[in-house]
Amino acid sequence: MKSTFDEFITDNPKQKKMFDQEYEEFLLSEFIIQKMEEEHLSVRSLAKKADVSPTVIQKLRNSETAENITYSTFLSVIKSLGYRMILERYPSSETKILQK
């Protein structure tokens, strides 16, 4: 028996695409929060380290407002935490699902 969530995702490719996108955004926000906690960084200290305003860090911590952050600003914050962005190609089966 399928759960309501499984039916929602498997029976509606559009909903799955939206869910996957929102989940990835959530993971990025959680990554920022986790790294800040591990390194004992406040919003202000990370903002200073990344040379951005504290408002930017607050937006990144909230996946709903993070979409308003530019790519270069996001990279600046990631770099200040000691990370870099690496792109990975989706397996062809996932690419077909995302295009629907």
N, C-alpha and C positions, 0 to 999 in steps of 0.2 A: 504494500500500500504506500502510495506516494504522500509525502507531507504537502501541506498547502504551499510551502516555500518551493519545493521541488516542482510542483505543478505550475506555479507562477513563473519560474525560471525556464523550465524545459518546454513549456507549451507556448511561450511568447518570446521569440528571439529579441524583440525590441526591448522588452523588460530586462532580459539577461544582459544586453549590451549596457543599458543604463546602470544596472546593479554593478556590473564589473567596473565601470568607470568610477562610480561613487565609492566603491570599495577601495580602489587604488588611491583615490584622493584621501580617503580615511587613513590608509596605511602610511601615506607620506606625512600626514599630520601626526600620527602616532609615533613615527620614527623621530620627528623633531622633538616631541615631548620626551620620549625615552632618552634620547641623547642629552637633552638638557638636564634631565634628572641624574643620569649617570655621571655627568661632568659637573654637577652642582652649579649649573648656570641659571641665572635669573633671566627674565625677558630683557631687562635693560643691559645686562652684561653680554648676552648673545648679540643683541642689537649693536652694541658698541664694537664687539669683535668682528661682526659682519659688515660694519659701516652702513647700517640701515636704521630706520626709526623703530622704536619699540612697538609701534602699531603694526609694522610689517610682521614682526615675530608673532604678535597676538593673532594676526590673520592666518599665518601659517599653522598655528596651533589649532585653529578651528577649520576643519575641512570645508565647511559651508562658505567661508569667506576667503579661503585660499585661492580661489579661482581668479581673484583680482590682482594677484601678484605676478609680476613679469618673470619671464624665464631667467633673465640675468640676475634679478634680485634673488630668486630661489637658489640659483647656483652660488651666489655670494654667501648665502646662509649655509648651504651644504659644505662649501669649501671651508668656512670658518669652523665647522665641526670636524674637519679633517677627512671629508668624504668627497667623492666626485661622481658624476653621473655617467653611467654606462648604458648604452642602448642595446637591447636584445630583441631579435626578431621573433615574432610569434610563430609557433609551429603552424603549418599550413591549415590544419583542421581548425585551429582557433581563429585564424584570420578570416576564414569563411563565415564563422559565426558572428564575428565583429562587424562584418560588412553588411549583414542583413538588416 
